[in-house]
Amino acid sequence: MFFGHRRSVRLKGYDYAATGAYFITICAHERESLFGEIVDGEMFPGECGRIVLTEWLKTSDIRQEVLLGEFVVMPNHFHGILKVNNGATCHKGTADHNKGTARVDEGTARRAPTVEQFGKPIAASLSTIIRSFKSSVTKCINEIRNSPGLPVWQRNYYEHVIRDEADYNRIAEYVTTNPQRWIEDKLHPNNYVADNNANT
């Protein structure tokens, strides 16, 4: 299945809210099923979906302040958990590209800003991290489909601050079982159309 675990992000008694642990969701442009398909509750990524995985794993490789938790690439969106250790040194293990797994060690941390100040990027802000990820994915996908300038993602993204271990466990379960619940997912194209029709 096309999701990943980061074992040591979940820490008993850890103050998640104080250190910047986040659950994020990013949707494909116009919710296009660009990243692959789900068959019998299992995600089968296409080339674009594999790019999303590769670039997400690079996020923690190139940013020492970022630790990745559970994540999943869905046909038309992406869910991920990450912790931003602003100003901290994180001792990282190695990622298994095929399974999306890794072992990481914690450093000390403080809460990362979620927004930029006066429109200027802040290196460890959540918005800067996500924008960089989205930009890298867009560039790679547009290169392989020879479509420079075409959008891959919706402009914004959803974020939720993870408050405690129970919150983390609930969200991690949601992320890892998301492919099994695809038919009922509100982001499934059929459900999205049905919701729009109900509101017109």
VENWO-V123317 format. One record per residue. RES is the residue in one letter. PSI is psi in whole degrees, -180 to 180 (none if undefined). NEAR is the number of other C-alpha atoms within 8 Angstrom. Layout:
BEGIN
res:RES psi:PSI near:NEAR
res:RES psi:PSI near:NEAR
END
This chain:
BEGIN
res:M psi:147 near:5
res:F psi:65 near:11
res:F psi:168 near:11
res:G psi:153 near:12
res:H psi:143 near:10
res:R psi:99 near:12
res:R psi:-45 near:9
res:S psi:10 near:9
res:V psi:-35 near:11
res:R psi:116 near:8
res:L psi:125 near:7
res:K psi:128 near:5
res:G psi:7 near:6
res:Y psi:141 near:7
res:D psi:86 near:8
res:Y psi:-45 near:11
res:A psi:-34 near:11
res:A psi:-21 near:7
res:T psi:0 near:14
res:G psi:59 near:14
res:A psi:132 near:13
res:Y psi:147 near:11
res:F psi:124 near:13
res:I psi:148 near:11
res:T psi:131 near:11
res:I psi:129 near:12
res:C psi:147 near:12
res:A psi:155 near:13
res:H psi:127 near:10
res:E psi:24 near:7
res:R psi:36 near:11
res:E psi:138 near:8
res:S psi:78 near:9
res:L psi:-23 near:10
res:F psi:-5 near:16
res:G psi:-162 near:15
res:E psi:159 near:11
res:I psi:127 near:12
res:V psi:124 near:7
res:D psi:43 near:5
res:G psi:13 near:9
res:E psi:135 near:10
res:M psi:128 near:14
res:F psi:100 near:10
res:P psi:144 near:13
res:G psi:-170 near:10
res:E psi:-40 near:8
res:C psi:-38 near:11
res:G psi:-38 near:13
res:R psi:-31 near:10
res:I psi:-42 near:11
res:V psi:-46 near:11
res:L psi:-49 near:10
res:T psi:-46 near:9
res:E psi:-33 near:11
res:W psi:-43 near:9
res:L psi:-33 near:12
res:K psi:-25 near:8
res:T psi:-44 near:11
res:S psi:-22 near:12
res:D psi:-38 near:7
res:I psi:-12 near:6
res:R psi:107 near:7
res:Q psi:-19 near:10
res:E psi:-3 near:13
res:V psi:132 near:12
res:L psi:133 near:13
res:L psi:139 near:12
res:G psi:-152 near:13
res:E psi:148 near:13
res:F psi:159 near:13
res:V psi:136 near:13
res:V psi:123 near:15
res:M psi:169 near:13
res:P psi:-39 near:14
res:N psi:15 near:14
res:H psi:174 near:13
res:F psi:135 near:11
res:H psi:140 near:13
res:G psi:151 near:13
res:I psi:134 near:13
res:L psi:153 near:11
res:K psi:129 near:13
res:V psi:109 near:16
res:N psi:79 near:18
res:N psi:122 near:11
res:G psi:5 near:7
res:A psi:160 near:11
res:T psi:120 near:9
res:C psi:127 near:13
res:H psi:116 near:8
res:K psi:150 near:7
res:G psi:-162 near:8
res:T psi:147 near:7
res:A psi:141 near:9
res:D psi:107 near:8
res:H psi:-36 near:8
res:N psi:-39 near:4
res:K psi:-12 near:8
res:G psi:35 near:13
res:T psi:159 near:10
res:A psi:160 near:11
res:R psi:127 near:11
res:V psi:153 near:13
res:D psi:150 near:9
res:E psi:149 near:8
res:G psi:180 near:9
res:T psi:156 near:8
res:A psi:162 near:10
res:R psi:161 near:11
res:R psi:135 near:11
res:A psi:146 near:12
res:P psi:142 near:8
res:T psi:-16 near:7
res:V psi:166 near:8
res:E psi:158 near:12
res:Q psi:122 near:7
res:F psi:35 near:4
res:G psi:3 near:5
res:K psi:133 near:6
res:P psi:141 near:8
res:I psi:126 near:9
res:A psi:-42 near:6
res:A psi:13 near:11
res:S psi:149 near:14
res:L psi:-43 near:11
res:S psi:-38 near:9
res:T psi:-41 near:12
res:I psi:-48 near:11
res:I psi:-40 near:8
res:R psi:-40 near:8
res:S psi:-42 near:8
res:F psi:-49 near:11
res:K psi:-41 near:9
res:S psi:-43 near:8
res:S psi:-44 near:9
res:V psi:-46 near:12
res:T psi:-45 near:11
res:K psi:-47 near:9
res:C psi:-43 near:9
res:I psi:-41 near:11
res:N psi:-26 near:12
res:E psi:-43 near:9
res:I psi:-26 near:7
res:R psi:8 near:6
res:N psi:52 near:6
res:S psi:63 near:8
res:P psi:135 near:7
res:G psi:-12 near:5
res:L psi:138 near:6
res:P psi:145 near:7
res:V psi:-36 near:9
res:W psi:158 near:11
res:Q psi:159 near:12
res:R psi:-40 near:5
res:N psi:-178 near:5
res:Y psi:160 near:9
res:Y psi:137 near:7
res:E psi:146 near:8
res:H psi:126 near:7
res:V psi:124 near:9
res:I psi:121 near:12
res:R psi:-35 near:10
res:D psi:-177 near:11
res:E psi:-39 near:12
res:A psi:-41 near:6
res:D psi:-43 near:9
res:Y psi:-48 near:11
res:N psi:-41 near:9
res:R psi:-45 near:8
res:I psi:-40 near:9
res:A psi:-40 near:10
res:E psi:-42 near:8
res:Y psi:-44 near:8
res:V psi:-50 near:12
res:T psi:-22 near:12
res:T psi:4 near:8
res:N psi:-43 near:10
res:P psi:-32 near:11
res:Q psi:-21 near:8
res:R psi:21 near:9
res:W psi:-40 near:10
res:I psi:-34 near:5
res:E psi:-7 near:7
res:D psi:136 near:9
res:K psi:-18 near:6
res:L psi:-1 near:9
res:H psi:136 near:11
res:P psi:-39 near:7
res:N psi:-40 near:6
res:N psi:-35 near:11
res:Y psi:-43 near:10
res:V psi:-42 near:8
res:A psi:-41 near:8
res:D psi:-41 near:8
res:N psi:-42 near:8
res:N psi:-35 near:7
res:A psi:-25 near:6
res:N psi:2 near:5
res:T psi:none near:4
END
